């Protein structure tokens, strides 16, 4: 029967009509929404001292955009949507949470646009269901991003507070030990006992150690392009040159250097060095704590997810993709069998069996 060209054309027509109907009905709907996390650029500028370039203005910080996208696609967000809409349970749409997650993974698409905007699209034959799912995703994404920023701020604040408390405790202990040692040995003021040159050297050593602590903190909390890193490295180099100059001789008109000290005076110098280092470290963490407080204020904006385009059903007419693909495949197959193959002689039997009109 299929060797007859008329039967083949009739079959092509029937299949094409069926596929066209399936392309149009049931009608698919697309609900979409666009959200953007709070401005992380200001946080980078004030917190890390970074500059803004054209690519960051157009596409946002790629690392931040990728983090936001991964959180929007996370299991926590999907689970929150399932709980909000009560999709799982007896008499519900899905029997298990795993089945609901698989279905949402096929029907919901989350991607990013220029500027770090997150677009959420839900495709379904039920426009009300698609709209409700999109709204639930907007709420879940906003909640997840807010929790992430909030946890980051809390973690950093606790870290700085702990280090500041340790530095303050160390400073108090060093000051108490220095004072007790001076009283027990009936020593005069540090400047009178050690001399200005040795005090200068001791202060330089403590400042270098404190700057190294600050440099390590900056490396762990900001990127390598932070200008404060280079400034701290230059300051350490300058202090090291001053220290080398200060320690070049044993004695000066202002008093002995470390090489000229013995006994109690040397111990006194070591205790003063510990005190100066503790004081410089405390000042470093005090500045970091002030910067962290400023970053917390800026981070409040990142906790707010702005809705650029609220959830709505797209007015554009959409088609069912699988029937469209099958229809295109049918057209290509018909062209191949009826036009290309006979013209090239691939299927000679088709032309031989075709009925010829009676003369």
Secondary structure, 3 states (H helix, E strand, C coil): CCCCHHHHHHHHHHHHHHHHHHHHCCCCEEEEEEEECCCHHHHHHHHHCCCCCHHHHHHCCHHHHHHHHHHHCCHHHHHHHHHHHCCECCCCCECCHHHHHHHHHHHEEEEECHHHCEEEEEEECCHHHHHHHHHHHHHHHHHHHHHHHHHHHHHHHHHHHHHHHHHHHHHHHHHHHHHHHHHHCCCCCHHHHHCHHHHHHHHHHHHHHHHHHHHHHHHHHCCCCCHHHHHHHHHHHHHHHHHHHHCCCCEECCEECHHHCCHHHHHHHHHHHHHHHHHHHHHHHHHHHHHHHHHHHHHHHHCCCEEEEEEEECCCCCCCHHHHHHHHHHHHHHHHHHHHHHHHCCCHHHHHHCCCCCC
